[in-house]
Amino acid sequence: MKHTFRFNSIAEFHDFCNLPHPEHPLISLIDYSEVSYPIDDTEMKWIQEFYSVGLKRNVNAKFNYGQQQYDFDSGVLTFVSPLQFLRLEIDPDVVVEPTGWLLLVHPDFLWNSALAKKIKSYDFFQYSANEALFLSDREEQIIVNILQNIQKEYQSNIDKFSQEIIIAQLEMLLIYSERFYERQFITRKKSNYELFERFEKILSDYFYAGKLLENGIPTVSGIAENLNISPNYLGTLLRRHTQQNTQQHIQHKIVDFAKEKLSTTQLSVSEIAYLLGFEHPQSFGKLFKQKTGQTPVQFRQLFN
């Protein structure tokens, strides 16, 4: 079993990568071409206690599920949140000179700022690597300029304005990233629609192939795993297509299934609740009324 590394500080990560000690203990911009991992292996696993934003090119490695084809051949932007498990697979047969930037930000740097809370609302920090942001040349230059401005600020004489200026730059980076993700959802409309169709099929098969009794109500994480994407990415995709999140889709399917059984069978409400994976009929009745404005019994009476 391969060892999983844990980096509690940015300094520890610098040491691991054979880099000089960071100029600031809580924020650092790393030139990716200077990174030298000390492990002579095809795989590394680690957990880190800080955020990272990576802009990488020509990397002879892939993170987790990163095996899809994409629309852009330029820089790849990835986002990692604290305590997120990472696995790096290195291809020893591919010899390239990796380039790019890696911005590391410890949560303590954001302390007492509005961004400390707001950063958790950016869904892309929970995406998988195959959901990375692929940048056009123009977009990449915008991101690089912001990263270098952050570096210039923490390398200059630190004063009472430094943290505020850096945080403003960091927030600008995240806002631009959100804008560029919006573009990617549009330019990859066909592949995203195919993913949406697969989601609908998996959900329908789950309800109509007898899996409810065996596994209970489907979970967001379970469906995302079947699609080989992260729950956050699935939620973002569905909201953009349907204005509903994954849980709302599951609940909608539950109600549709229940309506069919209530209108075409003699099964009792309790039996239908059991078929749907509810332990208590009251929970099923509450959800049904919440979504339809009627109790299951009232709905059934419409067909009698």
C-alpha positions in Angstrom: 0.0 0.0 0.0 1.5 3.3 -1.1 2.1 6.0 1.6 -0.2 9.0 1.7 1.6 12.2 2.4 0.1 15.0 4.5 1.2 18.6 4.2 0.1 20.7 7.2 1.9 23.9 6.0 3.0 25.5 2.8 6.6 25.2 4.0 6.2 21.4 4.3 5.1 21.3 0.7 8.0 23.5 -0.4 10.4 21.1 1.3 8.8 18.1 -0.3 9.1 19.6 -3.8 12.8 20.6 -3.2 11.9 24.3 -3.3 13.4 27.2 -1.3 11.6 28.1 1.9 8.4 30.1 1.1 8.8 33.9 1.3 5.5 34.1 3.1 4.3 31.4 5.4 0.6 31.5 4.4 0.7 32.2 0.6 3.1 31.2 -2.1 3.3 31.2 -5.9 5.4 28.3 -7.2 7.0 28.1 -10.7 5.9 24.6 -11.7 9.0 24.0 -13.8 11.1 24.2 -10.5 9.1 21.5 -8.8 11.0 18.3 -8.2 9.2 15.5 -6.4 11.5 13.3 -4.4 9.5 10.1 -5.1 10.7 7.9 -7.9 7.4 6.2 -8.5 4.4 6.3 -10.9 2.0 7.3 -8.2 1.8 9.7 -5.3 -1.1 10.4 -2.9 -1.4 13.3 -0.5 -3.7 15.5 1.6 -3.0 19.2 2.1 -4.2 21.7 4.7 -4.4 24.6 2.3 -6.0 25.8 -0.9 -4.2 25.5 -4.2 -4.9 26.8 -7.7 -2.7 25.2 -10.4 -2.1 26.4 -13.9 -0.2 23.6 -15.6 1.0 22.8 -19.1 3.0 19.9 -20.6 2.6 17.7 -17.5 3.4 14.0 -17.8 0.9 13.2 -15.1 -2.9 13.0 -14.5 -4.9 13.7 -11.4 -7.5 11.2 -10.4 -10.0 10.9 -13.3 -8.2 13.2 -15.7 -8.6 11.1 -18.9 -11.3 13.0 -20.9 -10.7 14.9 -24.1 -11.2 18.6 -24.0 -11.7 21.5 -26.3 -8.6 23.6 -25.4 -4.9 22.7 -25.6 -3.7 25.6 -23.6 -3.3 25.9 -19.8 -5.3 23.7 -17.5 -6.6 25.3 -14.3 -7.4 23.2 -11.3 -8.7 24.0 -7.8 -8.0 22.0 -4.6 -9.5 22.7 -1.2 -8.0 21.9 2.2 -8.2 18.2 3.2 -9.1 17.1 -0.4 -7.5 13.7 -1.2 -5.2 13.9 -4.3 -3.6 11.2 -6.3 -1.0 12.0 -8.9 -0.2 9.4 -11.6 3.0 9.9 -13.4 3.7 8.5 -16.9 7.4 7.5 -16.9 7.4 7.1 -20.7 6.4 10.7 -21.3 9.4 13.1 -21.0 8.4 16.7 -21.0 9.3 19.9 -19.3 6.3 20.9 -17.2 5.5 24.6 -16.9 3.0 26.7 -15.2 2.1 28.1 -11.8 0.9 26.7 -8.5 -0.7 29.2 -6.0 -0.9 27.9 -2.4 -3.1 29.8 0.1 -3.5 28.7 3.7 -7.0 29.3 5.2 -5.3 31.4 8.0 -4.3 34.0 5.4 -8.1 34.6 4.7 -8.9 35.0 8.4 -11.1 37.9 9.3 -12.0 38.6 5.6 -15.2 38.2 3.7 -13.4 35.8 1.4 -12.8 33.3 4.2 -16.5 32.3 4.0 -17.2 33.2 0.4 -14.4 30.9 -1.0 -16.5 27.9 0.1 -19.3 28.9 -2.2 -17.1 28.4 -5.3 -18.2 24.9 -6.4 -15.1 24.4 -8.6 -13.0 23.8 -5.4 -14.8 20.5 -5.1 -14.6 19.4 -8.8 -12.5 16.5 -9.9 -9.5 16.9 -12.1 -11.3 15.8 -15.2 -13.6 18.8 -14.7 -10.6 21.2 -14.8 -10.9 24.6 -16.5 -9.3 24.7 -19.9 -8.2 28.2 -20.8 -7.9 30.0 -24.1 -4.7 31.9 -24.7 -6.4 35.2 -23.7 -7.9 33.7 -20.6 -4.6 32.2 -19.5 -2.9 35.5 -19.8 -5.5 37.1 -17.5 -5.0 34.4 -14.9 -1.1 34.6 -15.1 -1.2 38.4 -14.7 -3.3 38.1 -11.5 -1.0 35.3 -10.1 2.1 37.4 -10.7 0.4 40.5 -9.1 -0.2 38.4 -6.0 3.4 37.3 -5.9 4.7 40.9 -6.4 2.6 42.1 -3.5 3.7 39.5 -0.9 7.4 39.9 -2.1 7.3 43.7 -1.5 7.5 45.2 2.0 4.5 43.9 4.0 2.3 46.6 5.5 -1.2 46.9 6.8 -2.6 47.0 3.2 -0.8 43.9 1.9 -3.3 41.3 3.0 -6.3 43.3 1.7 -4.7 43.9 -1.7 -3.7 40.2 -2.1 -7.2 39.0 -1.1 -8.7 41.4 -3.6 -6.5 39.9 -6.3 -7.4 36.4 -5.2 -11.1 37.2 -5.3 -10.6 38.6 -8.8 -8.9 35.3 -9.8 -11.9 33.3 -8.5 -14.5 35.6 -10.2 -12.6 35.3 -13.6 -12.4 31.5 -13.1 -16.2 31.4 -12.6 -16.7 33.4 -15.7 -14.4 31.1 -17.7 -16.2 28.0 -16.4 -19.4 29.5 -17.6 -17.8 29.8 -21.1 -16.6 26.2 -20.8 -20.1 24.9 -20.0 -21.3 26.7 -23.2 -18.5 25.5 -25.5 -18.9 22.0 -24.2 -22.7 22.0 -24.6 -22.8 18.8 -26.6 -20.7 16.7 -24.1 -22.6 18.2 -21.2 -26.0 17.4 -22.8 -24.8 13.8 -23.3 -23.8 13.7 -19.6 -27.2 15.0 -18.7 -28.8 12.2 -20.7 -26.7 9.6 -18.9 -27.8 11.1 -15.6 -31.5 10.8 -16.6 -30.9 7.1 -17.7 -29.1 6.2 -14.5 -31.8 7.7 -12.4 -34.6 6.1 -14.4 -32.9 2.7 -14.3 -32.5 3.0 -10.6 -36.2 3.5 -10.0 -37.5 1.0 -12.5 -34.9 -1.8 -12.2 -35.7 -2.8 -8.6 -32.7 -1.1 -7.1 -34.7 0.9 -4.6 -35.5 -2.1 -2.4 -31.9 -3.2 -2.4 -30.1 0.1 -2.0 -32.7 2.6 -0.8 -33.2 6.1 -2.2 -30.3 7.1 -4.6 -27.8 9.5 -3.2 -26.2 12.5 -5.0 -22.7 11.1 -4.4 -23.7 7.6 -5.6 -25.1 9.0 -8.9 -22.1 11.2 -9.4 -19.8 8.3 -8.9 -21.6 6.3 -11.6 -21.1 9.2 -13.9 -17.4 9.4 -12.9 -17.7 13.1 -11.9 -17.8 15.0 -8.6 -21.2 15.8 -6.9 -20.5 19.5 -7.1 -19.8 19.4 -10.9 -23.0 17.4 -11.4 -25.0 19.9 -9.4 -23.6 22.8 -11.3 -24.3 21.1 -14.6 -27.9 20.3 -13.7 -28.6 23.9 -12.4 -27.3 25.3 -15.6 -29.6 23.0 -17.7 -32.7 22.8 -15.5 -32.4 25.3 -12.7 -32.7 22.4 -10.2 -29.9 20.7 -8.2 -29.3 16.9 -8.1 -31.3 16.4 -4.9 -34.3 18.1 -6.5 -34.1 15.9 -9.5 -34.0 12.8 -7.3 -37.1 14.0 -5.4 -38.9 14.8 -8.6 -38.2 11.2 -9.8 -39.5 9.9 -6.4 -42.8 11.8 -6.8 -43.2 10.7 -10.5 -42.7 7.0 -9.5 -45.1 7.4 -6.6 -47.7 9.0 -8.8 -47.5 6.1 -11.2 -48.0 3.6 -8.4 -50.8 5.5 -6.8 -52.7 5.9 -10.0 -52.2 2.4 -11.6 -51.9 0.0 -8.7 -53.8 -1.0 -5.5 -50.6 -0.8 -3.4 -51.1 1.0 -0.1 -49.3 4.2 0.6 -47.1 2.4 3.1 -46.2 -0.3 0.5 -45.3 2.4 -2.0 -43.2 4.2 0.6 -41.4 0.9 1.2 -40.8 0.4 -2.5 -39.3 3.8 -2.7 -36.8 3.0 0.1 -38.5 5.1 2.9 -38.2 3.6 6.3 -41.2 5.6 7.5 -44.4 6.3 5.4 -44.7 9.6 7.1 -41.4 10.8 5.5 -42.7 9.8 2.1 -46.1 11.5 2.7 -44.4 14.7 3.8 -42.1 14.9 0.7 -45.1 14.1 -1.6 -47.2 16.9 -0.2 -44.3 19.3 -0.2 -43.8 18.7 -4.0 -47.4 18.3 -5.1 -49.6 20.2 -2.6 -51.5 17.0 -1.9 -51.2 13.9 0.3 -50.7 10.6 -1.5 -54.3 9.6 -0.5 -55.7 12.9 -2.0 -53.8 12.3 -5.2 -55.1 8.7 -5.5 -58.7 9.9 -5.0 -58.5 11.8 -8.3 -58.3 8.4 -10.1 -61.1 6.7 -8.2 
